[in-house]
Amino acid sequence: MKILVTGGGGFIGSQLVEILLAEGHTPIILDNFSNGREENVPSGVKIYRENLLSDKVEKIFEKEKPDIVMHLAAQVSVAKSLENPAEDAAVNVLGTVKLLEYSTRYGVKKFIFSSSSAVYGYTNEVINEESPTSPISFYGTSKLVSETYIKLFNKLYKLPYTILRYANVYGPRQRSDGEGGVISIFIEQLLNIETPIIFGDGNQTRDFVYVEDVARANLLAIANADNQVINIGTNTQTTVNLLYTLLSNQLHSSQKPNYEAKREGDILHSHLSNSKALHYLKWEPQYDLNSGLENTVEYFKRKMENDE
Ligand SMILES: NC(=O)c1ccc[n+]([C@@H]2O[C@H](COP(=O)([O-])OP(=O)(O)OC[C@H]3O[C@@H](n4cnc5c(N)ncnc54)[C@H](O)[C@@H]3O)[C@@H](O)[C@H]2O)c1
């Protein structure tokens, strides 16, 4: 199938493109490379270097007539969303609405959306898809509003969708300045013998899901889980302190972190139930934290050697 992957030059999108190619699909990429990198894209894949908000994007739909849209392009930083909510909303909300319009106009068969656990906000409970949504950042709000548009486009124009709400994604190619970049930040700092900073007391928890597992969830959503909202997480809580210890052990580092005040917009606990993903997508994470971290550490070591 011909699949338009927005954000296909990014951390998750580029690894999704690799999986789609391996499965015999024809991915095409729409990315302005504001955060992604062209060298992430496998050779031979068609790239449209455009801003989501450009009027030229409609021409891409007209010309390519994609079967599926996988929408990953976004303003991904919680901190930037708080600094500039209008910019966040323009890219994340308006960008999504434009793609939905073109998808209905040009016969797209399914819209698969990368949402986030940031739509939920504060809770100490295990989060399932029926849990209340109450974002504490504009980033979370822009994802939630986009979800509402997607559901209404389905209701009014019968555009099938799957909404995937990712936990904290990590793995090779993650930049150290995006949402959920704590693992890449710690690894780079420990490799460079710098002192990592932990915001808060480090007892906050995250649900870390490996990038390849997230890409596979998108692949499975092509033929499954129509009109469903699905968490993509590991159903496991890890404190930031434990994460730090695991990484220090893997890197044989005795460096101690500095603790600083907790940041605005950061949630305290995140623990996503994944039973709906198992039911509708037959998806389960294939990487536990240790094996995912091993691959990630190897990637950053190789990257550092190549950069030298
Ligand atoms: N990484 C995570 O932990 C995480 C968690 C939850 C949800 N998500 C979502 O997954 C998706 C992919 O995130 P990622 O971590 O790979 O981030 P990323 O920044 O690596 O990828 C996003 C891509 O979108 C592109 N982009 C940004 N603005 C654009 C615009 N206006 N026009 C065209 N392209 C634009 C960037 O250049 C980049 O290649 C995003 O929608 C993000 O919100 C990520």
The ligand as a MOL file (V3000), in Angstrom:
LIG
                    3D

  0  0  0     0  0            999 V3000
M  V30 BEGIN CTAB
M  V30 COUNTS 44 48 0 0 0
M  V30 BEGIN ATOM
M  V30 1 N 8.9510 10.4130 21.4020 0
M  V30 2 C 7.9930 10.2050 22.2930 0
M  V30 3 O 8.2550 9.8160 23.4300 0
M  V30 4 C 6.5470 10.4230 21.9170 0
M  V30 5 C 5.5720 10.1500 22.8800 0
M  V30 6 C 4.2350 10.3490 22.5600 0
M  V30 7 C 3.8820 10.7790 21.2880 0
M  V30 8 N 4.8550 11.0600 20.3710 0 CHG=1
M  V30 9 C 4.4360 11.5380 19.0490 0
M  V30 10 O 5.0280 10.7410 18.0380 0
M  V30 11 C 5.2590 11.5460 16.8740 0
M  V30 12 C 6.7090 11.4200 16.4220 0
M  V30 13 O 7.5460 11.9200 17.4460 0
M  V30 14 P 9.1280 11.7570 17.4630 0
M  V30 15 O 9.5240 11.4940 18.8510 0
M  V30 16 O 9.5600 10.8400 16.3750 0 CHG=-1
M  V30 17 O 9.5700 13.2550 17.1560 0
M  V30 18 P 10.4870 13.8770 15.9840 0
M  V30 19 O 10.6040 15.3180 16.2590 0
M  V30 20 O 11.7190 13.0690 15.8300 0
M  V30 21 O 9.5690 13.6570 14.7030 0
M  V30 22 C 8.6210 14.6120 14.2680 0
M  V30 23 C 8.9220 14.9450 12.8310 0
M  V30 24 O 7.9760 15.9050 12.3840 0
M  V30 25 C 8.6580 16.8810 11.6000 0
M  V30 26 N 7.8950 18.1260 11.6600 0
M  V30 27 C 7.7220 18.9450 12.7330 0
M  V30 28 N 6.9770 20.0010 12.3970 0
M  V30 29 C 6.6540 19.8510 11.0830 0
M  V30 30 C 5.9060 20.6530 10.1660 0
M  V30 31 N 5.3270 21.7930 10.5340 0
M  V30 32 N 5.7870 20.2010 8.8950 0
M  V30 33 C 6.3780 19.0320 8.5030 0
M  V30 34 N 7.1000 18.2600 9.3350 0
M  V30 35 C 7.2380 18.6650 10.6140 0
M  V30 36 C 10.0360 17.0040 12.2240 0
M  V30 37 O 11.0180 17.4990 11.3260 0
M  V30 38 C 10.3170 15.5550 12.6300 0
M  V30 39 O 11.0010 14.8450 11.6090 0
M  V30 40 C 4.8620 12.9720 17.2540 0
M  V30 41 O 3.5490 13.2080 16.7920 0
M  V30 42 C 4.8980 12.9470 18.7690 0
M  V30 43 O 4.0340 13.9140 19.3200 0
M  V30 44 C 6.1830 10.8800 20.6540 0
M  V30 END ATOM
M  V30 BEGIN BOND
M  V30 1 1 1 2
M  V30 2 2 2 3
M  V30 3 1 2 4
M  V30 4 1 4 5
M  V30 5 2 4 44
M  V30 6 2 5 6
M  V30 7 1 6 7
M  V30 8 2 7 8
M  V30 9 1 8 9
M  V30 10 1 8 44
M  V30 11 1 9 10
M  V30 12 1 9 42
M  V30 13 1 10 11
M  V30 14 1 11 12
M  V30 15 1 11 40
M  V30 16 1 12 13
M  V30 17 1 13 14
M  V30 18 2 14 15
M  V30 19 1 14 16
M  V30 20 1 14 17
M  V30 21 1 17 18
M  V30 22 2 18 19
M  V30 23 1 18 20
M  V30 24 1 18 21
M  V30 25 1 21 22
M  V30 26 1 22 23
M  V30 27 1 23 24
M  V30 28 1 23 38
M  V30 29 1 24 25
M  V30 30 1 25 26
M  V30 31 1 25 36
M  V30 32 1 26 27
M  V30 33 1 26 35
M  V30 34 2 27 28
M  V30 35 1 28 29
M  V30 36 1 29 30
M  V30 37 2 29 35
M  V30 38 1 30 31
M  V30 39 2 30 32
M  V30 40 1 32 33
M  V30 41 2 33 34
M  V30 42 1 34 35
M  V30 43 1 36 37
M  V30 44 1 36 38
M  V30 45 1 38 39
M  V30 46 1 40 41
M  V30 47 1 40 42
M  V30 48 1 42 43
M  V30 END BOND
M  V30 END CTAB
M  END
